[in-house]
Amino acid sequence: MTDAPFAALPVVAPLLTAVRQKMGYESMTLVQKESIPVSLRGGDVLCKAKTGSGKTLAFLIPALHRVLGNGPPPTAGRSLPILVISPTRELAQQIADEAVLLLSTFGGAPNKVQCVVGGTNVRSDVASFRRGFPTVLVGTPGRLNDHLQTRETGLADALRSLQVLIFDEADQLLDMGFRPAIEQLLSALPPKATRQTFLFSATMPRDVRAMVTLSLRPDYSIVDCVGEEEATNTHVSQGYFVTPVAHQFPALLHVLESARQAYPNNFKVIAFFATARMTQLAAELFLAMGVPVLEIHSRKSQPHRASVAAKFASGTGLVLFTSDVSARGVDYDDVTHVVQVGLPSDKAQYVHRLGRTGRAGKEGQGVLILSDFESSFLRQVSDLPLVQMPAPAPPAQLSEEAERVAGYLARLPGSSTTSAYQAWLGFYNSHLRKLNWSKEQLVAQANSWYSNAAHHSIVCSF
């Protein structure tokens, strides 16, 4: 937090009331202090800000002031003034929830928020559109394009009066392969000269710079709240250990137990895995061993993901197993530990996962568990304060525990272990150069992982 009060912002009173009374905030974060005054000038804004820095209010407050500063639009219900594009369903819902709070103090004005994401009922979206378009529509690129391509939704017509377009976590949108969908979506919107656009991103790779050219007017303003500062929270301790692949799950058990001992009443752990299938396998295994865990990944339905996210957000004494759908933007309070199991895709993904803990200046700890063949990743993060931790248990004890874990794995449905094996192959196939493997070595390592982890045998070759 800075010493800059929200009350000093030149925005309509209902927004300030909502921030103070509904959200409990008095002072702005750095990104809010730096970007909101710039956005209120009416031009396009490119804002570089770390995840967890308060970006949602930084773009919603000026957007809502622009649209509602002089009362509700004369075509309320038939037009759609604010569109927010998010990379993940969880982040989209979180943005929508904050928009609801900000609009809650506008009295009887016909303001509403709608969230449209994959995995939910398309007909429900359409039915809501027919009752009147919202003030704020938050969505993921795929579902938004689905609606734009269907005339019966009326979405394309409603967006002709679009006043504010917002891209959140732009670098993740592109990392997730959404560039074609975004280009398609932009082609369906009015020209960029007719609207104000905010683009928020934690990093500025080449693809994001290309997206800036596509979506922002040439005279856009830049707000940089990252600069050359540390890429990770300096108050979050970061440790790693390297272990044989067969010891990975036993090591994770020890890490979870250490978290419980360190915070006996309020531990809150997020464990990241490389793929959805590997997340699923780990969750099934730990539940079979009597270790309660929650599970979120792309293979789960949207209602399940929303329910689990809400439970984890509001609770304590919980462990969440997740794929990278929870890596950016999603704001869970009071996460004490982030555990990363296996090879992160790259340094940026390691940093963004770690950003789920130590938020708002609170304590946090990050633990990276690498298999022996993944240790080369440490060279990519050599500039971070990542230190080697003592082994979680003596090797003989971990070997004994690995036998017990393998027994539980062997009793899981064959479809779970086979799907995880296939996902393992796919993930590490994309990292052959980093690992300095041939295709034959990849398959040999996959077969070794499968047999060591589950005491099954499998024969696969390229």
ABEGO torsion letter per residue (X at the ends): XBABBAAABBBBAAAAAAAAAAAGBABBBAAAAAAAAAAAAGBBBBBBBBBGAGAAAAAAAAAAAAAAAAEBBAABGABBABBBBBABAAAAAAAAAAAAAAAAAAEABBBBBBBBBBGBBAAAAAAAAAAEBBABBBBBAAAAAAAAABAAAGAAAAAAABABBBBBGAAAAAAAGAAAAAAAAAAABBBAAABBBBBBBABBBAAAAAAAAAABBAABBBBBAAEABBABBAABBBBBBBBBAAAAAAAAAAAAAAAAAABAAABBBBBBBABAAAAAAAAAAAAAAGBBBBBBBAABBAAAAAAAAAAAAABBGBBBBBBAAAABGBBBBGBABBBBBEBBABAAAAAAAAAABGBGGBBBBBBBBBBAAAAAAAAAAAABBBBBBBBABBAAAAAAAAAAAAAAAAABBAAAAAAAAAAAAAAAAAAAAAAGBBAAAAAAAAAAAAAAAAGBBBBBBX
